[in-house]
Amino acid sequence: AQSVTQLDSQVPVFEEAPVELRCNYSSSVSVYLFWYVQYPNQGLQLLLKYLSGSTLVKGINGFEAEFNKSQTSFHLRKPSVHISDTAEYFCAVKRGYSSASKIIFGSGTRLSIRP
Amino acid sequence: GAGVSQSPSNKVTEKGKDVELRCDPISGHTALYWYRQSLGQGLEFLIYFQGNSAPDKSGLPSDRFSAERTGGSVSTLTIQRTQQEDSAVYLCASSSPSGRGTDTQYFGPGTRLTVL
């Protein structure tokens, strides 16, 4: 079975500073990986996803993530954050090549931006 | 096109009462998920419907929770004899799995349930 660990429950950073939100997964099979974002009082929306191919994935709002198979990680990064990036970020994993498998979410990381 | 909709947006009920939460997925999406998000917590998987297959109920926390999906579209999550610890935001998501399972989930706005 797959599982996801988000090591940091909260990450405070100053505006315009870089940020990295960590995500590690465990799986014995190939996986698809996702990052979702939940802005205050809104639903979740997809930020980016890794299915195959290039290990560096670019998403919306200047975010990117790198799939590292040897370290079983899929960390999310942004070189310079804005106040509007304040949100909760969820990493998720799904068994690859299986339409029937369900998506498993991590516990989330709350990103707070300080001016 | 229309996204995933959920109703009601807010529900306040008394302990011991039954509640029904509704989810209308995106038309044509064969997969439907229910999650629970308690205050300050992550997403707790509840149940997963995929096409005509038997649902994956492995996340339902107790036998007070049940869900149906009629005609492969609308889903109803029912909580019987509600308890205060059931208070949370209940999220629904739908997706359209391809043959390679590359589906992206689309989330509804959620139903905020408060049990007094």
Interface residues (C-beta under 8 A of the other chain):
Chain A: Q6 Y32 F34 Y36 Q42 G43 L44 Q45 L46 K49 L51 F90 K94 R95 G96 Y97 S98 S99 A100 S101 K102 I103 I104 F105 G106 S107 G108
Chain B: A31 Y33 Y35 Q41 G42 L43 F45 Y48 Q50 S53 D56 L91 A93 P97 S98 G99 R100 G101 T102 D103 T104 Q105 F107 G108 P109 G110
